């Protein structure tokens, strides 16, 4: 039996395109946060508020099922 027991084996030969896109998105977000910290904070608050609304809606739906 093999000593390397990965639950999810890593794919081999993956394309560089997702890594490049991920790096560019990360750099873009970092530039946005450094250049416009107030706007970045407001955007983060807005996203968290939307997430909270979704979670509350799902919780309310589940409560109605019970």
C-alpha angles and dihedrals in degrees: 000000000000119000092213102079107178115177090205111024116218114247115247126220095023119176121258092225097085091047092051093047091048092049092049092049091048092049090048092053091047091051090048092051094046097043099039108022096162094051091044090053092049090049091051091049090050093050092048090049091052090048090050091051091051092049092048090049092051091046091050091050092051091048090053090053093054 
